Amino acid sequence: MTKISNEIKEQLSLEQVVEHIRWDEGLVPAIVQDVDTREVLMMAYMNRESLKLSLESGETWFWSRSRQELWNKGATSGNVQEIVSLKYDCDGDTLLVEVKPKGPACHTGAVTCFHNEIIGLPATNSIQSSSSNAESRFEVLAELESIIAERERERPEGAYTTYLFDKGVDKILKKIGEEASETIIAAKNKDNDELRLEVSDLMYHLLVLLQERKLPLDDIMSELSRRHERPRRD
């Protein structure tokens, strides 16, 4: 596990936190937020032990009320959350954990657990709703990323994704080259039905490559976001 930075340890020790937290039957809600996108990813509960493990390991640990046990976020899925900062609010009854996520936060494959929109809000919120709807369009990519990661871990026999991982990066790159060529041919032929299929195949193989290289899709999205924010030169 990645060790939490000395700076964070100096800012917030376990003893200091325990003194200031208002524990409710030994638990405190912890809001997890993406440090780059500022999106709220999930809410879970911490007890003293999970807080201690979070500070020591630099990854999020929580207490499961349903299973009555500690759990390390991403331990089985690979979607761990590297802690950047850990704060408590003015009342001491809620924690804010800013993280760099290595994959989707939600077990459904969605980037955030807060993806179920409540409709019927005033029209003045139409801009926010449009933004939320735009994000939901790409949830399938996060879900596919999660499935591919699971395939790499479990290697189910007979699965095509297992075959690619077993063959290694050279085979994956060869398939990307083939799918890119077929995408070009479909575009040149002005066949949108074929183009849709070939682009889908290309994107799938690119996600396999990202998983093989352990480069999260979120990093690609963050890079695109940074480029979009840069001043135009033309």
RADA-V732933 format. One record per run of one state. SS is the DSSP state (H for helix, E for strand, - for the rest). FROM is the first residue (numbers start at 1). LEN is the number of residues. If there is no record, write none. Layout:
SS/FROM/LEN  SS/FROM/LEN
This chain:
-/1/5  H/6/6  -/12/2  H/14/7  -/21/3  E/24/1  -/25/2  E/27/8  -/35/5  E/40/7  -/47/1  H/48/10  -/58/1  E/59/1  -/60/1  E/61/4  -/65/4  E/69/4  -/73/8  E/81/8  -/89/5  E/94/8  -/102/21  H/123/14  -/137/2  H/139/16  -/155/5  H/160/8  -/168/1  H/169/20  -/189/3  H/192/21  -/213/4  H/217/13  -/230/5
